[in-house]
Amino acid sequence: MPSPSLDSAQAVQQWFQRSGVRAPLAACMGPLPQTGASIARWARAEPDPRIQAVQPHPDSYRIALMLKPLESQIWVGERPVWGGVIGAHRFRICPPGTPSRWRQLSGCDIVNLFIPVATVQALAEHGGLPAGPQLAATLFAPDRLVLDLVGKMLDAPALAGQLAPQYCDGLVNALLCYLLERYGKTASGSATPASLGGSRLRALLVFLEAELAREIPIAEMAQRCGMSESHFSRAFHAAMGLPPHQYLLKLRLERASTALREGTAPVTQIALDLGFSSPSHFARCFAARYGLPPVRYRREHGREHGLEHGREASRH
């Protein structure tokens, strides 16, 4: 028998009951007026070791976000895909119709967000993305932005009062734009949660160019991309061919070489303006890259040298 559509709050509650959730829902909102999305939160203090069949949701993507650590076992079809503790604030994208089973081996506090397939496809088409399924399955990725947006949905009644559904619609659209950019399907049908590209990479590179005068921690760069520090470092290296701090050093030295060739600022000032700890540190790094210390580089490649060379040539 086909699963009923999740087209009302009652239908969402019934989906949880059929999926073995016997605890009352702590929150349930939707379908929202614009996106048709629904959001529900449930918690249980005690484990439930019974294996439960998670009911299909053929018309919706389901995003499951853990608000506290959960020890669990999960199967997709007959294949085990998880066994152990899922960390707090990790989320999973479950595509429509994915058959699965799970066992809750500890207490839990979980948010489930149901987003209609039609909503995802309409937004993707509006953005010029290829037709067809857009979001691939993921397994419990850490993502600060997803946590922040879903948390604002849960707080919507307090933040927006009677306009909470409209407020949540905006948050759902923001979340979808982010998910399509970061967790969209590749040609192989898999998600790319560890990749760094597209508009996120472009925005990060613009930010780095603008902030060269200061030390930029890896944590700050990772946060801007919604990644953990380790994932960000690997993804940045894969995208740019250099670790983040080596890439920043390369940018600083390239800008320094331009300043030495085309400007007249003292070498010490250039070093300080580009975030080097001291002129001697700058000189060592510059010589390692360009084969000459900064003063000699300016003397041999600077604009004044070029003009003098031109005047000398014209006299002959």
Number of C-alpha atoms within 10 A of each C-alpha: 3 7 12 14 15 24 16 16 17 11 14 22 17 15 20 19 15 13 16 17 18 11 12 13 15 12 11 19 21 22 22 21 11 14 22 20 27 26 24 21 20 18 17 17 10 11 15 16 13 11 14 17 18 21 18 21 23 18 19 24 25 27 21 22 25 22 19 15 17 20 17 20 19 21 18 15 12 10 10 13 13 16 14 11 13 19 16 18 20 20 24 18 22 22 22 21 15 16 16 19 18 22 18 19 18 16 16 20 17 21 24 21 24 24 24 23 21 15 19 23 18 14 16 21 13 9 11 9 15 10 10 12 16 21 27 22 20 17 16 19 19 21 17 17 17 22 19 13 17 21 14 16 24 19 14 20 16 11 13 14 11 11 11 18 23 16 18 29 21 15 18 24 17 13 17 21 17 16 20 19 21 22 22 23 19 12 7 6 13 14 22 17 21 18 18 25 18 10 11 15 16 12 13 17 14 10 13 18 13 10 14 18 16 14 13 15 11 15 15 11 21 19 15 15 20 20 23 18 17 11 16 24 22 16 20 21 15 15 14 13 11 15 16 21 14 12 16 19 17 16 16 23 21 15 15 21 20 13 17 23 19 14 15 13 10 11 18 15 10 23 23 15 14 20 17 22 12 11 16 13 11 24 18 14 19 23 15 11 12 13 12 15 17 25 13 13 17 22 14 14 15 20 16 16 14 14 11 11 11 11 11 10 9 8 6 5
